Amino acid sequence: MSKGAHYFDERPESAGRPGTVDVVLPDLHLRLATDSGVFSPGRLDPGTRVLLETVPPPPQAGDLLDLGCGYGPIALTMASRAPEATVWAVDVNRRSLELCARNAKTTGLDKVRPVHVDEMPPDVRFSAIWSNPAIRIGKPALHAMLTRWLDRLTPDGAAYLVVQKHLGSDSLQRWLSEEGWPTTRAASRSAYRVLHVTARPTTGHPPHHP
């Protein structure tokens, strides 16, 4: 990837270098198309692996969300484990969305819906959100992104976020709890923690801080 380019750019300028990644989990094996300019194009990211190996099964119906889908390993795993649910795969990166759509087609997981973050239907609410969020976009952007999507959880919905310890998993857990989303540590493995986040129990507004 060229200097200054990021996988969270909308339209990566790096030349294409198509490849494949095998997603091998206890319950499935997917061969997915990848390319340069997307997140972790050469292998299944270790944090994503920790997430997919530790989360409980997703709800079997309704709408599910993969926030920051990349080429689709999380969304496609959700769809494989919940074949009757609709899985929305959102990203800012158009190349990622194209790859995710291609991978959904080739794997036959046709209930995956890759959508740009700004084109997501506004009325959809999610019973589960799984994400390896783009921590490197910086705290203000990260907090804005999480607020935008966590506030679309159904009242009984839950999110699972995987975050590296040295990139601030503990401080993110504190921030989420302070903002009104009950958050606990669901798993911890090697350098990663998986945070379990439930919907705000109030009307959706953060608690008042005197």
N, C-alpha and C positions, 0 to 999 in steps of 0.2 A: 504494500500500500504506500502511496507516495507520501512524502513528508507533509504534514499538515492535513492529510486526509483522514477521515474517521469513518467507522462503520455506521455512525449515526448521522452521516451526511445524507441528504435526501437522494442525490444522484451522484454516486461515486464516479470520479473521473479516472480511476485506475483502469488500465487495460484488463480485459477479461482473461482469467486463467481458470477455465472450468476444471472441476475435479469432482470427486465423490467422497463422502464420509459414511462409514458404516456405523449406525447406531445400534449397538448390541446391548440389550437389557435382559433381565431374567425372563421377561414375558414377550419380547418381540425383537425382531431384527429388521432394520430398515436401511436400505442403501439410498442415500440422498445426494442430489446434485448440489454442488457448491460453486463458488466463484470468488475471485478477489473482490475486495471492497465490501465484504460482509463480515459479520462477527465470526471469528474462529473458523475460517474456511477449511483448515487442514485436518481438523479432528473435532470430535465432540468435546466441547469445553468441559474441563473438570468440574466446574461449579454446576453446570447443567446436568452432568451425570449424577452428582450428589443429589440434586433436586429430584431427578426422575427416579432415583433408586430409594428415596426416603418418603416421598409424599404418599398419603393414603389415596385410594382410588377416587377419581373425580365423580361428582354427581352424574347419574346415568341419563339425565334428561335436562332440557333447558339450554341456556347459553353459557358457554365457558370462554375464558379469555387467556390467550398467550400474549403478554405485554412485552413487546420487543422481540418479535418472532424469529428474526434472522431467516435462515433458509428452512426453518420449520421443525427442528427436532422436538421441541416441547409441544407445539400444537398437534403434530402428528401422533405423538405418544398419547396425548389427551384423547384424540379422536379414536385411537386404537383401543383405549381402555374404556371409552364411553361412546360406543358407536351410534347411539340414538341421539346424542347431544349435538348441538351446533357449536363448533369451535371457531371463535373469531381470532384471527392472527393479525395483530396490528404492529406496524413499524413505521418509521419515517423514511426508511431506505427503500427506494423503488426496486432496486436490484434484488434485495432480500425478498420483497413481496412476490416478484416474478418467480424466483426460485422456489419459494414456499408453495405457490400455486402449481408449479410444475411437479413438485414432489408430492403434493396431495393427489394430483392426477395419476402419477405413475404408481403410487402405492394403493390407489383405489379408495383413499380416505376422502370421500367426496363431500363430507359435511364440514370440511375446513373452509373458512371464508377469509382469505387474506385481504386486508383492507388498510389503506393508509390511515394514520392516526386522525387526520383531519376529515376523513370521509366516512367514519364510523357512524351508523345511524344513532341519533341521540337518545332514543327511547329504550335501547337495549340495556338490560340489567344482567349482571353475571352472578351465577351461583358459585363459581370458582374462578380465581385468577392465579395462574402460575407464571412466574417470571424470574429471569436472571437479569435484573435491571441494569441499565447502563450507568453505573455509579460514576464513571469518569466524565459524565457531562457536567459534574459539579453539583454541589448541594442545592442551590436555589432551583436549578432546572429539575433535579431529581425530585425534590419535594413537591414542586408544581405538578410534575408528571404523576407521581403517586397519588397526590390529592385528587387529581382529575379522574383517575381510574378507580381508586379504592372507594370513592363516593358513589360508584355505580354498582357496588356489591348489593345483592339482595339482602334483606334483613338477616337471613340465616346463612349468608354466603361467607366464604373464607378465601384468603389469598395466601399463597406460599411463595416467599421471596428468598432466593439464595444470594448470599453476600459474603465476600471474602472478609475474614476477621480484620486483616490489616487495612482494608478499605472502609472500615467503619461500621461493621455489622452491629456492634453494641450501641453506638451512638444513634444509628438509625432506629434500632428497637426502642430506645428511649424516646426519640422524637415521635415515632408513630403512637406510642402510648400516651404521650403528653397531648397529642393532637386529637385524641379521642378514639383511636382504633386499638382495642385490646390486642396486645402483641406478646407472644411467647416464643421461646426457642423450641422449634419442633425437632431439630436434629443438629448435630455438630460432627463434622468429619474433616480430618486433615485441616486445611486452611479455610474451611467454609462453614457457615451457619445457615440453616434454613429457618426463616421466621414465619410463624403462623399468625396471620392478621385477620381479625374478624371485623364485621361492619360496625360502624359507629352506632352505639345504642340509642343515640338521641335522634333529633330530626335531621341529622346530617351536617350540623354546624359544629365547629370545634368548640371545646369548652371554654368558658370565659376565664381568663387569667387576670386577676386583679393587679 
